[in-house]
């Protein structure tokens, strides 16, 4: 019952031009080396890229976003962020569930992502959904040369 009420309270939709300022505020508050506005504009133009936003239906406040690519039989998550003032409210989980449902709907076999070695909270979230570490990208993050953990979720085909 609570799940249905929550699904009515929030909506996930494609990023629109009107959302860019709010998305950039979340990105700038969430990342040690935030992407530029132009990067998101380029993502919006790519046919294989999805930038989806989570908002509260009542006031249309942008709460978070997820950016992923659909490449053949894989969804690759590039970026996920939640407004700092609304963290620990399940929004990252809503966005992850959205991407995984998208992957199932498109008959993907895998969902992949990279995560900072130091980001234990994000790793815990991903493990909750069945992601497992499968590799390391040494010095992946430019600003501090931190390693990225490559994580993989193998999807079982729908019967």
N, C-alpha and C positions, 0 to 999 in steps of 0.2 A: 504494500500500500504506500509506504513512504517513497519507494522508487518512482511510482507513478506520479505522486505529488511533485517530486523533485524534477521529473522530466517535463512537467507542465510549467514549472517555475523558470526553467532555463531553456535556451535554444542554441543550437549550433548551426551556423550558416557560413557560406563563403565570405571571405573578406571583401568588403566593398570600399570604394574610395573614401566614403564618409567615415570609415572605421580606422583609417590609417593613423591619425593623430593619437587616438587612444591606444592602438597597437604599439606605436613607437614609444609611448610613455611606459607601457608594460615592458617592452624589450629593453629600454634604457635602464629601467629599475632592476631588471632581472639578470643582466649579463655583464660580466667584466669586460667583454669586448662586443658591444651590441652591433647588430647588423645595421647598415644604413637604410634609410627609407627607400633608396633606389633598388636595393636588393629585393625588398618586398614587392615593389612595382614590377621588377623582372619576374619574380615568382608568380605573380598574378597573371602574367602574359604567357607563361609556359603551359602547354596543354597537358603535360604530365604532372604538373605541380598543383598542390592544393594547400591553400592557406585558409583555414577555417577558424572562426571565432566563436567563443562561448559568451553569451550575454544573458543577463537577467531579463526576462520578458517584460516585467512590470515597468521598469525604467530604462530598458535598453542599454544599461551600463555594460561595457565590455569588461569581462572578468579574466579572460585568458585567450590563448590561441595555440594552434598546432599547425605546423608546416610539414607536409610530407609529399613524397613523390611516389607515383605508381609506375614501376618499371617492370614490365613483363609480369612475372608471378611474385613480385615483391613489393611491399610498401616499405619505403625507407623514410624514417622520421628524422627530419633535420633540426627541428626546433619546437620546443613546447615551453610555454611560460604562462604564469598566473600572476595577476596583479598582487603586489606584496600585501596590500590591505585585506585581501580575501583568501590568503593561503590557509591551508589546513581545513578547508571546507569541502573537500572532495572534487574541486574543479579540475585538477590535473587528472584524476581518475576518470572523470567524465570525458575529457579530451582523449585519453588513452583508449577508453572503451569505444569512442567514436572511430578512431583510426583502425582499431582491430576489427570492428564491425564492417567498416569500409573494405578492409582486406578480405574478409570472408565473402562479402558481397561480390567482390571482383575475382573470387576464386584464387586468391594468392596463396602461395605455399609458405611465405616467410614475411615477417616484419623485422626490420633491423634498425639499429640506431647506434650512435656513439654517445658516451657519457663521460664526463670528467672523472678521473680516478678518485678525486677528493669528494665527489658529490654522492655521499652515502645515502642521502635522502632520496635522490632520484633513482639510484640503483635499487633501493628497497622497493620503490613504487614499481619499477619495471619487473623485478623478480616476482612481485605479487601477481602479475599478469602472465607469468611463465617464461619471461625472458631469461636467458642464461648467457654468461660471458663466454665468448668464443675466440677472442683475440685482443690484441693491444695495438694501438697506433701510437708509437713513441713520439713524444714532443708534438702532438697533434694541435694543441691550442697555441697559437702564435704568441699571445701576449705574455705567457709565462712558461711556455714549452712543456706544459703538463700533458701527460699521457691521456689518451682516450681509451676507455674500455669499449670494445665492440660487443654488442649484445644482440641476440637472435631469439625470436619467437617462431617456432615451427608450428604451423597451423595444420590441423587435421581437416581433411576434406569433408564437406557436408555430405551426408548420406541421402 
